[in-house]
């Protein structure tokens, strides 16, 4: 029988930690999105780690030199990576705040947006993401989650279709302002337009920006505009800009009454047609289709061409009759509600390499940056302190060295000249002495006495003068050296107390926890293998053994 849950042994804290580690590793291998969620939840813990790194007291000496060295190396490595990530992020935020004029409170939200976009694996680096957020915010006036999602759409659009963020958001703004679309709906239609080949003349974005206002004024919705552009492109227009220009010309002529004669010849009430086209929607579409059928029914090619020129002006001649006629027979191939922009990003960045990069960025934004942001203020304080006290000490030491250097140089010059003179004299004396075998002790003493008076005493006096000069001017040197050593000692002590010792203590505790986990797991693994061996042995003895 199965034991009730209450009879089951609860997992120990260490075995539970191991289970969580296995779960995270499994989510990384199977579902990178789930792994990124797991990593995102560690941000608060990482901030606590950063505080612990600065406030702990080093207690790792008892663990031994080998573990201490390994832990110290790991601590320095983590601290270096964390500070580097945090510093790069902060420089990007400084630029973003300077370029947008955001307040400190507004920057808190923008920082989360940038970390969200970067963590979701968009943009090349923090600078690229921050610049993209800046452009989206300035062009579309968005904030919060909508700002983040739209920035991701704009970056995905750029990476896929080679359209810069500033250009795509400018076109999106035209769609939003003239048709009342959301930013997501605007990018949905732009993605659909690119995918259906409307950028064949490299004019889609410019055409959207330029002609949205004309289509909107004529009562058309955004889907109608894209459908008209598609109809003209499929009809053979050599440039998309010509399609938009022809539509603008036609709506102006019809609504202004300049095409009344042509409409009357086709059997229409010109005022009624103008009203329907100006109203937009289904009435406008129906009016265009009715004109299309009436013009298509004209059998004489010359008459049909003249009728189109009366309604479209010279644009009909520029585009050609077939392409012009197709503008009034547009289909229904675009839909703002289809999540084309979201789907584009899912496909564009769906690879193993992108998944690994996404996990790396989640770790960077949710672990390294919080730790680095905790450490950076201390490093900044240290840099300011060194600039205030360390630099003057170094300057004082340098000034002292430069002050006595001429005396030292002069002493060495005198010493070199004197030594060479002595050697020359000794060589001469030696040669003279060996040539006169009747040399007495008194003569030898006299020679030495003469050498001392002539050479030794001047050398002694010269060195005495040099050492006396150095002694008289040693105050600035000793003072500079003392201040320099004191400064360096204080710097090392501050760095160790604020960073080294806490890092050291933290990683030693991690090593201990891992050791406890392994001590908990290895017996379990041993039991599993022991049971497996027993099972195989029983199987062999009872069944397989011949």
Beta strands, then each sheet from edge to edge (+ up, - down):
end
